[in-house]
Amino acid sequence: MKHKFSGVAFAAMVLLAGCSSKSTISPADQAGAGSGSGAGAGSGAGVSAGADAVAGPVLSDIFYDFDSSALSPEAQEQLKQNAAWLKKNTAQSVTIEGHCDERGTDEYNIALGERRANSAKEYLTNLGVGSSKLTVVSYGEERPFDPAHNEEAWSKNRRSHFVTK
Amino acid sequence: MSNFIEMIMRDLRNSIAVLLVFVCTLVFTSTMVSAEAPRGTITISKEAAGRIAIALDRTSAKGGRESELARSVDGTIRSGLDFTGLFNLLQAPANMRTVQGGALNFSALNSVGAEIYTGGTMTRQSGKVLLDMEVYDALSGKQLMKKVYSGAEGQVRPMGLRFCADLVELLTGKKSLLFDSRIVYVSNRNSISVCDFDGQNVEHLTSARTISMNPVISPDGKYLAWTDYSSGKPDLYIRNLATKATASVGKPGVSIAPAWRNGSDEVATTLSFEGDQEIYLVKPNGTISRRLTSSRGIDVSPTFSPDGSKMAFVSQRSGPPQIFIQDLQGGQARRLTFSGSYNTQPSWSPAGDKIVYSSVQKNGEINIFTINADGTGLLQLTRGEKYNESPAWSPDGSMIVFMSNRQGGKRLFVMNSDGTNQRPLLQKEGDQQQPSWSKGR
C-alpha cells in the first residue's frame, strides 16, 4: 500500500482534504484503501496540487461488510496509516463517525454504527493513539455518503469516517 | 373530551344489544353474530361477515351556519367510519324522510341493501352546537341508539368522532380506542410531529433541526420520549407534554429506541455507557432504574406485553439480529423468530397475542410480519413494495401503522392487522417515518 502515499494518488488526497474544513476523503477516491486494489485511486485528479495543500489531514474512511463491525485486513491497513498520521499530529482531535447503509432498520443501525466507530477507535488506541483524542459518534443510516439504492452505494456507506477538529 | 358531550341512553344499551342479537340471528344467522358474544353485547365478526352495510343519511339542519356544520360533521363521520375498514358505507335514499309526521321510510332502504341506518339533526342553542344522532336496524326499523352530542362550533369534528366510537362499540361490542388516538412520527428526519388517527390535525412537538428518531408517548399520555442529536450524539429526551419540562439520560454513548413499559411510568432504552449496547429502564426524570439485558453485542428495540411483565427485543446474541422475549422477573431470553436472517423492530399487540416486526429479506425488500407470542402463526403482511418498516399497533389492535417507500419518499401507511386495506395515512411532502400510535387522553 506504500504507493498510495506517493505520486498522483497522494496529491489527490491532499487536494481533496485541503478543499474542506473537514477531512472528506471520499470513499470513491479511496477505493484503494478499502479494497486493496490501490492502483488507480484518485486517477485523473490532483493534477494541480500545490505545495500549500499539504497542511490538510490525511485520514481515510474504512469500510465494512453488511451487518458487521469487524475490521477487514484492508481496514486494518488503513487504520495503521491513520494511526501513523495521528501520532505525528498529536495536537489533533478526531471524531470517528460510524455509518451504515440504508438496509436494516434505523435504530439497530445507530447501534451498529457505534460498534463500527468503536472498533476503529479500539484499533487506533492499540496502536498507541491517545484515546482522549478520539470521540465516537454513530449516525446509523442517517447520513449516507452516496444516497443511491444499490450495492455500490451501500458499500461506500458502511464506513467509519474520520473528522478532524 | 367528555366535558362537552352529553351521554344519554346508557341504560338502553343492554336491551338494544339483546334486540339486535335477536334480529340479526333471525335474518343473518350465517354471517353476522358471534355465538360467543359476551353477555349484554353483540359481536359482529368482521372475518366471518365482511363489512357491515350502513346507510349514512345527511344530517338535517335549518339555517346556513347549521347546514355548514352538518356537512362538516357528515364528512367527519363518513371518513371516520370508512377508516376502520369495518363498514360498507352507502348513501341513504332521498325518500327516507318523506313520510308524514317525521317517521322514517324504512321500505326505501330495501333497494340499498343496508343493514344499519344512521341519521341526525344539527341545531344551535345558546352558543352550543347540538348533534342529535339516531341509529336504526334497517330491516326492522327498530331504533338501536339515540344520543345527543353537544359542544362549541369548533368541536364538531370530535363530536362526529365520538358518534363514530359509539357506533363501532354498538355494532362490534368492543369499546373503540381508535377515534381519539394519535400517531407520533418523525418529520423530515429532524423534528417530531403528531397527528390524529386518520392523519388530520398535524402538530409539531419539537423543532430540534437535528436528526430526530423514534418518538413514543407514554401509556398515560403524559410524556413524550424520543432521541435526537441536539447534543451532538444520539441522546434520549423525556418531555412532560403539559409542563414541557424535559429530562435526558446524559450518559456517554448512545441512548436510543425508547419504549414505554405498560403499567409503569418507566421507559426502556438502549444505552452504551457501559461499553456494550444494552437495554435499561429509565424514569421520566432521566435516572436509570435498572438494566434489563446483559449479552455481548447489540440489544435494542424493546416492546412490552400489555401487562408489562415481558419484553420482546432485538438481539445479536445468536448472530444477525433476531427477536427475543424475556421475562422481566428474570430467566433466560427465548428466541422468537427463526424465519429470516434479519428481524427487527418488534411491536407487541395490545391484546398480547401477537408481535409485529420488520424483516430484511434476501430479495432486497424489507417486509412486515406478524407472529404469535408463542412463535406460531407467522404471517407476511407486506410484499413486493420495497421497504416497509417501523410497524406499530393501533391502541385497539385493529390496525398497524408503518413506514413505506413504495411511492418514492418515506411515507406513513396504515393497514388492517391482517395486512389488508393498505393505504397512505398522510398526504404531505417530505419524509415521514418511525410512527408510533398512542391512546387518546
Boltz contact constraints between the chains, C-beta under 6 A:
constraints:
  - contact:
      token1: [A, 67]
      token2: [B, 320]
      max_distance: 6.0
  - contact:
      token1: [A, 103]
      token2: [B, 360]
      max_distance: 6.0
  - contact:
      token1: [A, 104]
      token2: [B, 360]
      max_distance: 6.0
  - contact:
      token1: [A, 105]
      token2: [B, 344]
      max_distance: 6.0
  - contact:
      token1: [A, 105]
      token2: [B, 345]
      max_distance: 6.0
  - contact:
      token1: [A, 105]
      token2: [B, 389]
      max_distance: 6.0
  - contact:
      token1: [A, 107]
      token2: [B, 214]
      max_distance: 6.0
  - contact:
      token1: [A, 107]
      token2: [B, 256]
      max_distance: 6.0
  - contact:
      token1: [A, 107]
      token2: [B, 257]
      max_distance: 6.0
  - contact:
      token1: [A, 107]
      token2: [B, 300]
      max_distance: 6.0
  - contact:
      token1: [A, 107]
      token2: [B, 301]
      max_distance: 6.0
  - contact:
      token1: [A, 108]
      token2: [B, 300]
      max_distance: 6.0
  - contact:
      token1: [A, 108]
      token2: [B, 321]
      max_distance: 6.0
  - contact:
      token1: [A, 108]
      token2: [B, 344]
      max_distance: 6.0
  - contact:
      token1: [A, 110]
      token2: [B, 234]
      max_distance: 6.0
  - contact:
      token1: [A, 110]
      token2: [B, 254]
      max_distance: 6.0
  - contact:
      token1: [A, 110]
      token2: [B, 256]
      max_distance: 6.0
  - contact:
      token1: [A, 111]
      token2: [B, 277]
      max_distance: 6.0
  - contact:
      token1: [A, 111]
      token2: [B, 298]
      max_distance: 6.0
  - contact:
      token1: [A, 111]
      token2: [B, 300]
      max_distance: 6.0
  - contact:
      token1: [A, 114]
      token2: [B, 254]
      max_distance: 6.0
  - contact:
      token1: [A, 114]
      token2: [B, 272]
      max_distance: 6.0
  - contact:
      token1: [A, 137]
      token2: [B, 233]
      max_distance: 6.0
  - contact:
      token1: [A, 142]
      token2: [B, 211]
      max_distance: 6.0
